[in-house]
């Protein structure tokens, strides 16, 4: 008698989140799955994010949704508010 063992299917969502990507790919992925209430990212905003969060890019230049998405979501509103305040001066 042959015993069948279940095969674990790959977790496609996890693979998508962990995949390293260029800034342009990250920008597209970030904005396409963003809730409507959150501000969209721009290339200039991501460049500033990378500048202010050097420790997240230690040893790499690539981006991943797993490592950077949540931190970007938290950082972007504050960044856009600071830009608005600078423009009002």
C-alpha positions in Angstrom: 0.0 0.0 0.0 1.3 3.4 -1.0 1.0 6.2 1.6 0.3 9.6 0.1 1.8 12.6 1.8 0.2 16.1 1.4 2.2 18.5 -0.7 2.5 22.0 0.7 1.7 24.5 -2.0 4.0 27.5 -2.2 2.7 30.6 -0.4 2.5 33.0 -3.4 1.6 36.1 -1.2 4.7 35.5 1.0 6.9 34.9 -2.0 5.6 38.2 -3.5 6.3 40.1 -0.3 9.8 38.7 0.2 11.0 39.2 -3.4 13.6 41.8 -3.8 12.9 44.4 -6.4 14.1 47.7 -7.9 12.7 51.0 -6.6 10.5 51.3 -9.7 9.0 47.8 -9.2 8.5 48.5 -5.5 6.8 51.8 -6.3 4.4 50.1 -8.7 3.7 47.2 -6.3 3.3 49.6 -3.4 0.8 51.9 -5.1 -1.3 49.1 -6.8 -2.2 47.5 -3.5 -2.5 50.6 -1.4 -5.8 51.4 0.3 -7.5 54.5 -1.1 -7.1 56.3 2.2 -3.3 56.2 2.1 -1.1 58.6 0.2 0.6 57.2 -2.9 4.3 57.0 -3.1 6.4 58.8 -5.6 10.0 58.3 -6.8 11.2 61.4 -5.0 9.4 60.3 -1.8 11.1 56.9 -1.9 14.5 58.5 -2.5 14.0 60.6 0.6 12.7 57.5 2.5 15.9 55.6 1.6 18.0 58.6 2.6 16.4 58.8 6.0 16.3 55.1 6.6 19.8 53.9 5.6 19.7 51.1 8.1 16.9 49.4 6.1 19.2 49.2 3.1 22.4 48.1 4.7 24.2 45.8 2.3 21.6 46.1 -0.4 20.0 48.6 -2.8 16.8 46.5 -3.4 13.4 46.9 -1.9 10.9 44.4 -0.7 7.3 44.7 0.3 7.9 42.7 3.5 10.8 44.9 4.7 9.8 48.4 3.5 6.0 48.6 2.8 4.8 49.1 6.3 7.6 51.5 7.2 6.8 53.6 4.1 3.1 53.6 4.9 3.9 55.0 8.4 6.5 57.5 7.1 4.7 58.9 4.0 2.0 61.0 5.7 4.5 62.7 7.9 6.8 63.4 4.8 3.9 64.9 2.8 2.9 67.1 5.8 6.4 68.4 6.1 6.5 69.3 2.3 3.2 71.1 2.6 4.4 73.1 5.6 7.6 74.0 3.7 5.5 75.2 0.8 3.3 77.4 3.0 6.2 79.3 4.4 
